[in-house]
Amino acid sequence: MKNGRVLFAFVCLVSFPVATLAQVSTDVTVAPAKEKEKKTCRQLMPTGTIMSSRVCNTAAGWQKFEANGAAGTEDFRRATLMSTTRGK
């Protein structure tokens, strides 16, 4: 019984590096290093609190953020107009 455990441990230890090497890619090409995008930070004040929080994002991230805000504002305006009776 003890010899079986030792044999099993030996087989596991010997086969582990082989399995690891089999998973390694043989592709030698290296992707060009991306330039790090510059992040800008803003102080945002969430609704319901007086404490601002600092949020940092890239230019593309801030554009997405602004687009989401504009879409939310437009949805709110549309919902408000639909719920009013307009003078009735």
C-alpha positions as CSV (number, residue, x, y, z in Angstrom):
1,M,0.0,0.0,0.0
2,K,2.8,2.4,0.9
3,N,4.7,1.5,-2.2
4,G,1.6,2.3,-4.3
5,R,1.4,5.8,-2.8
6,V,5.1,6.5,-3.4
7,L,4.8,5.2,-7.0
8,F,1.7,7.4,-7.6
9,A,3.5,10.5,-6.2
10,F,6.5,9.8,-8.3
11,V,4.4,9.4,-11.5
12,C,2.6,12.7,-10.7
13,L,5.8,14.6,-10.1
14,V,7.4,13.3,-13.3
15,S,4.4,13.9,-15.5
16,F,3.6,17.4,-14.2
17,P,6.5,19.1,-16.1
18,V,5.7,17.2,-19.2
19,A,2.0,18.3,-19.1
20,T,3.1,21.9,-18.4
21,L,5.5,21.9,-21.4
22,A,2.8,20.5,-23.6
23,Q,0.6,23.5,-22.9
24,V,3.2,26.1,-23.6
25,S,2.8,27.8,-27.0
26,T,5.5,27.4,-29.6
27,D,4.6,30.8,-31.2
28,V,7.7,32.9,-31.0
29,T,6.2,36.2,-32.3
30,V,5.8,38.8,-29.7
31,A,2.9,41.3,-29.9
32,P,4.1,44.9,-30.0
33,A,3.8,46.6,-26.6
34,K,0.8,48.9,-26.4
35,E,1.4,52.4,-25.3
36,K,-0.3,53.0,-22.0
37,E,-3.3,55.3,-22.4
38,K,-3.2,58.4,-20.3
39,K,-5.9,58.4,-17.6
40,T,-7.6,61.5,-16.3
41,C,-9.3,61.8,-13.0
42,R,-12.5,63.6,-12.0
43,Q,-14.2,64.3,-8.7
44,L,-17.7,62.9,-8.9
45,M,-20.5,63.6,-6.4
46,P,-23.0,60.7,-6.4
47,T,-26.6,61.5,-5.7
48,G,-27.6,61.2,-2.1
49,T,-24.2,62.0,-0.6
50,I,-22.1,65.1,0.1
51,M,-18.8,63.2,-0.2
52,S,-17.2,63.2,-3.6
53,S,-15.2,60.4,-5.0
54,R,-12.2,60.4,-7.4
55,V,-12.7,58.4,-10.6
56,C,-9.9,57.9,-13.1
57,N,-10.6,56.8,-16.7
58,T,-9.1,57.0,-20.2
59,A,-10.5,59.4,-22.8
60,A,-12.5,56.6,-24.4
61,G,-13.9,55.6,-21.0
62,W,-15.0,59.1,-20.3
63,Q,-16.7,59.3,-23.7
64,K,-18.6,56.2,-22.8
65,F,-19.5,57.6,-19.4
66,E,-20.8,60.8,-21.0
67,A,-22.8,58.9,-23.5
68,N,-24.4,56.8,-20.8
69,G,-25.3,59.9,-18.9
70,A,-26.8,61.6,-21.9
71,A,-28.9,58.5,-22.8
72,G,-30.2,58.3,-19.2
73,T,-31.1,62.0,-19.3
74,E,-32.9,61.5,-22.6
75,D,-34.8,58.5,-21.2
76,F,-35.8,60.5,-18.1
77,R,-37.0,63.4,-20.2
78,R,-39.0,61.2,-22.5
79,A,-40.6,59.3,-19.6
80,T,-41.5,62.7,-17.9
81,L,-43.2,64.0,-21.1
82,M,-45.2,60.8,-21.5
83,S,-46.5,60.9,-17.9
84,T,-47.8,64.5,-18.0
85,T,-51.3,65.4,-19.1
86,R,-50.2,68.5,-20.9
87,G,-52.7,71.0,-19.6
88,K,-55.7,68.6,-19.1
